[in-house]
Amino acid sequence: MTNSPTPALEPPPGPTAAALRSLLVPGWGQWALGQRTKAAIILFGSLVLACGCGLFNLLAALDAFQLAGKRARGEEIGPYENGALAGLIDDLFGP
């Protein structure tokens, strides 16, 4: 059995390449620079924020759908009518 040489580690990316990596996938630039823990935290935080924003957008769309349905049935809607989003806010922060 012969010893094969250890493959050379890829050189770290330059500033622009690291920034572009993190722009494409949050934390990828830090990962490539050897900061694995920081990269994982950044990626996890970005995923949590993205899921939260996505949920909020879905609730806003459901709220608009419900309010448009009321208007289509000839019902009046007030400036702060209770739709799906307002109901969730009441459930979370109400008395």
C-alpha positions as YAML, in Angstrom:
chain: A
units: angstrom
residues:
- id: 1
  name: MET
  ca: [0.00, 0.00, 0.00]
- id: 2
  name: THR
  ca: [1.40, 3.34, -0.96]
- id: 3
  name: ASN
  ca: [0.80, 6.53, 0.85]
- id: 4
  name: SER
  ca: [-1.02, 8.97, -1.32]
- id: 5
  name: PRO
  ca: [-0.33, 12.61, -0.71]
- id: 6
  name: THR
  ca: [-2.90, 14.50, 1.32]
- id: 7
  name: PRO
  ca: [-4.94, 16.62, -1.05]
- id: 8
  name: ALA
  ca: [-4.12, 20.28, -0.79]
- id: 9
  name: LEU
  ca: [-6.77, 22.34, 0.90]
- id: 10
  name: GLU
  ca: [-8.52, 24.79, -1.32]
- id: 11
  name: PRO
  ca: [-7.21, 28.30, -0.71]
- id: 12
  name: PRO
  ca: [-9.65, 30.56, 1.08]
- id: 13
  name: PRO
  ca: [-11.78, 32.80, -1.11]
- id: 14
  name: GLY
  ca: [-10.93, 36.45, -1.52]
- id: 15
  name: PRO
  ca: [-13.18, 39.20, -0.15]
- id: 16
  name: THR
  ca: [-15.40, 39.42, -3.23]
- id: 17
  name: ALA
  ca: [-15.81, 35.65, -3.59]
- id: 18
  name: ALA
  ca: [-16.60, 35.27, 0.13]
- id: 19
  name: ALA
  ca: [-19.19, 38.06, -0.04]
- id: 20
  name: LEU
  ca: [-20.80, 36.58, -3.16]
- id: 21
  name: ARG
  ca: [-20.98, 33.15, -1.54]
- id: 22
  name: SER
  ca: [-22.73, 34.61, 1.51]
- id: 23
  name: LEU
  ca: [-25.04, 36.58, -0.75]
- id: 24
  name: LEU
  ca: [-26.10, 33.38, -2.53]
- id: 25
  name: VAL
  ca: [-26.31, 31.19, 0.60]
- id: 26
  name: PRO
  ca: [-26.10, 32.97, 3.96]
- id: 27
  name: GLY
  ca: [-23.06, 31.70, 5.86]
- id: 28
  name: TRP
  ca: [-21.33, 30.07, 2.86]
- id: 29
  name: GLY
  ca: [-18.61, 32.72, 2.79]
- id: 30
  name: GLN
  ca: [-17.90, 32.21, 6.49]
- id: 31
  name: TRP
  ca: [-17.91, 28.42, 6.00]
- id: 32
  name: ALA
  ca: [-15.35, 28.71, 3.21]
- id: 33
  name: LEU
  ca: [-13.17, 30.85, 5.50]
- id: 34
  name: GLY
  ca: [-13.23, 28.19, 8.22]
- id: 35
  name: GLN
  ca: [-15.73, 29.86, 10.57]
- id: 36
  name: ARG
  ca: [-18.08, 26.89, 10.70]
- id: 37
  name: THR
  ca: [-19.96, 27.82, 13.89]
- id: 38
  name: LYS
  ca: [-20.63, 31.37, 12.72]
- id: 39
  name: ALA
  ca: [-21.73, 30.04, 9.31]
- id: 40
  name: ALA
  ca: [-24.20, 27.64, 10.96]
- id: 41
  name: ILE
  ca: [-25.63, 30.43, 13.13]
- id: 42
  name: ILE
  ca: [-26.02, 32.74, 10.14]
- id: 43
  name: LEU
  ca: [-27.68, 30.04, 8.05]
- id: 44
  name: PHE
  ca: [-30.01, 29.00, 10.88]
- id: 45
  name: GLY
  ca: [-30.97, 32.62, 11.60]
- id: 46
  name: SER
  ca: [-31.65, 33.29, 7.94]
- id: 47
  name: LEU
  ca: [-33.86, 30.20, 7.67]
- id: 48
  name: VAL
  ca: [-35.83, 31.20, 10.78]
- id: 49
  name: LEU
  ca: [-36.37, 34.70, 9.42]
- id: 50
  name: ALA
  ca: [-37.34, 33.40, 5.98]
- id: 51
  name: CYS
  ca: [-39.88, 31.00, 7.47]
- id: 52
  name: GLY
  ca: [-41.32, 33.74, 9.65]
- id: 53
  name: CYS
  ca: [-41.63, 36.13, 6.72]
- id: 54
  name: GLY
  ca: [-43.17, 33.42, 4.59]
- id: 55
  name: LEU
  ca: [-45.76, 32.64, 7.27]
- id: 56
  name: PHE
  ca: [-46.58, 36.32, 7.66]
- id: 57
  name: ASN
  ca: [-47.02, 36.66, 3.88]
- id: 58
  name: LEU
  ca: [-49.35, 33.65, 3.79]
- id: 59
  name: LEU
  ca: [-51.43, 35.11, 6.61]
- id: 60
  name: ALA
  ca: [-51.58, 38.48, 4.84]
- id: 61
  name: ALA
  ca: [-52.77, 36.77, 1.65]
- id: 62
  name: LEU
  ca: [-55.42, 34.81, 3.57]
- id: 63
  name: ASP
  ca: [-56.53, 38.02, 5.30]
- id: 64
  name: ALA
  ca: [-56.88, 39.82, 1.94]
- id: 65
  name: PHE
  ca: [-58.78, 36.84, 0.51]
- id: 66
  name: GLN
  ca: [-61.25, 36.84, 3.39]
- id: 67
  name: LEU
  ca: [-61.79, 40.59, 3.26]
- id: 68
  name: ALA
  ca: [-62.29, 40.55, -0.53]
- id: 69
  name: GLY
  ca: [-64.85, 37.77, -0.06]
- id: 70
  name: LYS
  ca: [-66.77, 39.92, 2.41]
- id: 71
  name: ARG
  ca: [-66.72, 42.85, 0.01]
- id: 72
  name: ALA
  ca: [-67.83, 40.61, -2.90]
- id: 73
  name: ARG
  ca: [-70.83, 39.48, -0.81]
- id: 74
  name: GLY
  ca: [-71.76, 43.14, -0.33]
- id: 75
  name: GLU
  ca: [-70.64, 43.29, 3.29]
- id: 76
  name: GLU
  ca: [-68.90, 46.42, 4.47]
- id: 77
  name: ILE
  ca: [-65.37, 46.14, 5.77]
- id: 78
  name: GLY
  ca: [-63.86, 48.64, 8.14]
- id: 79
  name: PRO
  ca: [-60.35, 50.05, 8.00]
- id: 80
  name: TYR
  ca: [-59.15, 47.45, 10.55]
- id: 81
  name: GLU
  ca: [-61.56, 44.64, 9.82]
- id: 82
  name: ASN
  ca: [-60.92, 41.36, 11.59]
- id: 83
  name: GLY
  ca: [-59.52, 38.96, 9.04]
- id: 84
  name: ALA
  ca: [-57.07, 36.10, 9.44]
- id: 85
  name: LEU
  ca: [-54.11, 38.31, 10.30]
- id: 86
  name: ALA
  ca: [-56.01, 40.40, 12.85]
- id: 87
  name: GLY
  ca: [-57.42, 37.20, 14.39]
- id: 88
  name: LEU
  ca: [-53.93, 35.77, 14.81]
- id: 89
  name: ILE
  ca: [-52.70, 39.00, 16.39]
- id: 90
  name: ASP
  ca: [-55.68, 38.94, 18.77]
- id: 91
  name: ASP
  ca: [-54.94, 35.30, 19.65]
- id: 92
  name: LEU
  ca: [-51.29, 36.03, 20.33]
- id: 93
  name: PHE
  ca: [-51.53, 39.35, 22.12]
- id: 94
  name: GLY
  ca: [-55.16, 39.70, 23.15]
- id: 95
  name: PRO
  ca: [-56.49, 39.50, 26.71]
...
